[in-house]
Amino acid sequence: MVATTQAENEQDEQPVITVKGLVNRFGSVIVHEDLDLTLKQGEILGVVGGSGTGKSVLLRSIVGLKRPNGGTIDVLGSRLNELNEQQRSQVERRFGVLFQRGALFSSLNLQENVALPLIEHAKLSRKDAEYLARIKLSLVGLPAKAALQFPESLSGGMVKRAALARALALDPDILFLDEPTAGLDPIGAAAFDQLLVTLRDALGFSVFLVTHDLDTLYAACDRVAVLSQKRVLVADTLENVANTDDEWVQAYFNGPRGRAAQYAANASTSGLKE
């Protein structure tokens, strides 16, 4: 019994994503070269970097929207570039993806948007899929009446929550988020950050989060990976990353905005303790 428990613990500690020696290029432009990165089970990993460092390209490579030019990507125990189309599709069904602008279908109401992957991939009836869709919409904090509304009638924050509900439709093991708080006001962004942490704690999925939002890093992320010089410069706790001896890192984390985000995070933590 003890041996089994130790084996289970070791399995739980295995990364759900392991990227080794990744190369991405567009023509003669090399975006990534010899890039290594891991995502641990159950963690929220924030990926940051300056303009042109390929944050979204990295995400797209992992989820299969861009074929890398070199290196390996292991996800949930499978090496993606060695799988056939059917095997790869089975792995990708365990992903949930939220793109920067939500990418909801404007011709479908929210209930239909969330039900679509349940009908297409889980082969549920429309009635059952729409029932589960309403549960997912409630899970992300949207009122029941929102289910029949169309994306164009909603605020930016509601669109992001609806897109999150669709990303969670198939109960993914890994959630990929590309700038999820972009375009939201500070209150809406803070609420989204808290929702993400709450759902991760409740459902146990892992999160690969591309962001430029310092408040999100302090509020939600367990580790932060910095992309620079075509690879991962550092991947560690936020405190350790912020102390990295690099010009961009210091300007990003210890400039005026960085100090403000850190102050807000400390104030929030102090409030919870009180």
C-alpha positions in Angstrom: 0.0 0.0 0.0 2.8 2.4 0.9 4.6 1.6 -2.4 1.5 2.3 -4.4 1.0 5.6 -2.6 4.6 6.7 -3.3 4.1 5.7 -7.0 0.9 7.7 -7.2 2.7 10.7 -5.6 5.5 10.5 -8.1 3.0 10.3 -11.0 1.2 13.4 -9.6 4.5 15.3 -9.6 5.3 14.6 -13.3 4.9 17.7 -15.5 1.7 17.7 -17.6 3.7 19.6 -20.3 7.4 19.3 -21.1 8.9 21.3 -23.9 12.5 20.5 -24.8 14.7 22.2 -27.4 11.8 23.9 -29.2 12.5 25.7 -32.4 10.0 28.0 -34.1 10.8 30.2 -37.1 8.9 32.1 -39.8 11.1 32.1 -42.9 14.5 33.4 -41.8 13.2 34.9 -38.6 13.9 32.6 -35.6 11.3 33.1 -32.8 12.3 30.3 -30.5 15.6 28.3 -30.3 16.4 25.6 -27.9 13.5 26.6 -25.6 12.8 24.4 -22.6 9.7 24.7 -20.3 7.5 22.6 -18.0 4.0 23.0 -16.6 3.4 21.2 -13.4 0.3 19.3 -12.4 -2.3 21.7 -10.9 -0.2 24.9 -11.2 -1.0 28.2 -12.8 2.0 29.2 -14.9 2.2 32.7 -16.2 4.2 33.3 -19.4 5.5 36.8 -20.0 8.0 38.5 -22.3 8.6 41.5 -24.4 7.0 42.2 -27.7 8.1 39.7 -30.4 9.3 37.0 -27.9 6.7 34.5 -29.2 4.4 34.0 -26.2 1.4 33.2 -28.2 3.5 31.3 -30.7 4.6 29.0 -27.9 1.0 28.5 -26.8 -0.1 27.7 -30.4 2.8 25.2 -30.8 1.7 23.3 -27.7 -2.0 23.1 -28.5 -1.2 22.0 -32.1 -2.1 25.2 -34.1 1.6 25.6 -35.2 4.0 22.8 -36.1 7.4 23.5 -34.5 10.5 23.4 -36.6 12.4 21.4 -34.0 12.4 20.0 -30.5 9.8 17.9 -28.7 6.6 18.7 -26.9 5.2 16.1 -24.4 1.7 16.7 -23.1 -0.1 14.5 -20.6 2.3 11.6 -21.2 2.2 11.8 -25.0 4.8 13.1 -27.5 2.5 15.1 -29.8 4.7 15.1 -33.0 4.7 11.2 -32.9 1.0 10.7 -32.7 -1.3 10.0 -35.6 -4.3 12.3 -36.3 -6.7 10.3 -34.2 -4.4 9.9 -31.2 -3.5 13.6 -31.3 -7.2 14.5 -31.4 -7.8 12.4 -28.3 -5.1 14.3 -26.4 -6.3 17.7 -27.7 -9.8 17.0 -26.3 -8.2 17.3 -22.9 -7.3 20.9 -23.6 -9.4 24.0 -23.0 -8.4 27.1 -24.9 -9.4 30.7 -24.3 -8.1 33.1 -27.0 -7.6 36.8 -26.4 -10.8 38.0 -27.9 -12.9 35.1 -26.7 -13.5 33.8 -30.3 -17.2 33.1 -29.6 -19.5 32.5 -32.6 -21.5 35.7 -33.0 -24.4 33.9 -34.7 -24.9 31.6 -31.7 -26.1 32.5 -28.2 -24.0 31.7 -25.2 -25.7 28.4 -24.5 -25.2 27.3 -28.1 -21.6 28.4 -28.0 -20.8 26.3 -25.0 -22.9 23.4 -26.2 -21.1 23.1 -29.5 -18.0 21.2 -28.4 -20.2 18.9 -26.3 -22.2 18.0 -29.4 -19.2 17.8 -31.8 -16.7 16.0 -29.5 -18.7 14.3 -26.7 -21.5 13.4 -29.2 -24.2 14.5 -26.7 -27.7 15.3 -27.8 -28.5 19.0 -28.2 -30.8 18.8 -25.2 -28.1 17.3 -22.9 -25.4 19.5 -24.3 -27.4 22.7 -23.7 -28.3 21.5 -20.2 -24.6 21.1 -19.4 -23.8 24.4 -21.1 -26.1 26.2 -18.7 -24.2 24.6 -15.8 -20.9 25.7 -17.2 -22.2 29.3 -17.7 -23.3 29.3 -14.1 -20.0 27.9 -13.0 -18.2 31.0 -14.3 -20.6 33.3 -12.6 -22.9 34.3 -15.4 -26.7 34.7 -14.6 -29.2 32.2 -16.0 -30.7 34.8 -18.4 -27.3 35.2 -20.1 -27.6 31.7 -21.7 -29.9 33.0 -24.4 -28.0 36.2 -25.1 -25.7 36.8 -28.0 -22.0 37.9 -27.7 -22.6 41.3 -29.3 -25.0 42.3 -26.5 -22.5 41.5 -23.7 -19.8 43.4 -21.8 -16.2 42.4 -22.3 -16.1 40.7 -19.0 -19.2 38.6 -19.7 -17.7 37.6 -23.1 -14.5 36.4 -21.4 -16.5 34.4 -18.8 -18.6 32.8 -21.6 -15.4 31.9 -23.5 -14.0 30.4 -20.3 -17.2 28.4 -19.9 -16.8 27.0 -23.4 -13.1 26.2 -22.7 -14.2 24.2 -19.7 -17.0 22.4 -21.6 -15.2 19.1 -21.9 -13.7 19.2 -18.4 -10.1 19.7 -19.6 -6.9 18.7 -17.8 -5.1 21.7 -19.1 -6.5 25.2 -19.6 -4.6 27.5 -22.1 -5.3 31.2 -21.7 -4.0 33.9 -24.1 -4.2 37.4 -22.5 -7.5 36.6 -20.7 -7.8 40.0 -19.0 -6.9 42.1 -22.0 -9.5 44.8 -22.6 -11.1 44.4 -19.2 -11.3 47.2 -16.6 -9.3 46.7 -13.4 -12.4 45.4 -11.4 -13.4 43.0 -14.1 -9.8 41.8 -14.5 -9.4 41.2 -10.8 -12.7 39.3 -10.7 -11.5 37.1 -13.6 -8.2 36.4 -11.8 -10.0 35.3 -8.7 -12.4 33.2 -10.7 -9.5 31.4 -12.3 -7.9 30.5 -9.0 -11.2 29.4 -7.5 -11.9 27.1 -10.5 -8.4 25.7 -10.5 -8.7 24.9 -6.8 -12.1 23.3 -7.3 -11.5 21.3 -10.5 -7.8 20.6 -10.3 -6.8 21.5 -13.8 -3.4 23.0 -14.8 -3.2 26.5 -16.4 -0.8 27.8 -19.1 -1.4 31.5 -19.0 0.1 34.0 -21.5 -0.3 37.5 -20.1 1.3 41.0 -19.8 -0.9 41.8 -16.8 1.2 42.2 -13.7 -1.8 42.1 -11.4 -2.7 38.7 -12.8 0.8 37.4 -12.1 0.6 38.5 -8.5 -3.0 37.4 -8.0 -3.1 34.0 -9.8 0.2 32.5 -10.8 2.2 29.9 -8.9 5.2 30.3 -11.2 6.3 32.8 -13.9 8.3 32.0 -17.1 10.0 34.8 -18.9 10.7 34.5 -22.6 13.8 36.3 -23.8 16.6 35.8 -26.3 14.5 33.1 -28.1 14.2 30.9 -25.0 13.0 30.8 -21.4 15.3 33.0 -19.5 13.9 32.0 -16.1 10.9 30.0 -14.8 10.4 30.2 -11.0 8.3 31.7 -8.3 7.4 35.4 -8.9 9.7 36.5 -6.1 12.7 34.8 -7.6 11.9 35.9 -11.1 11.6 39.5 -10.0 15.1 39.3 -8.5 16.6 38.0 -11.8 19.6 40.0 -13.0 18.2 41.0 -16.4 17.5 44.5 -17.7 14.0 43.7 -19.1 13.0 41.7 -16.0 14.0 44.5 -13.7 12.2 47.1 -15.7 9.1 44.9 -15.9 8.8 43.8 -12.3 10.4 46.6 -10.4 9.3 49.6 -12.5 6.3 51.8 -11.3 3.7 49.4 -12.6 5.4 46.4 -11.0 5.7 48.1 -7.7 2.0 49.0 -7.8 1.0 45.5 -8.6 3.1 44.1 -5.8 1.6 46.7 -3.3 -1.9 45.7 -4.4 -1.1 42.0 -3.9 0.4 42.6 -0.5 -2.6 44.7 0.6 -5.0 42.0 -0.6 -3.1 39.3 1.3 -3.0 41.4 4.5 -6.8 41.9 4.1 -7.3 38.2 4.0 -5.2 37.6 7.0 -7.1 40.2 9.0 
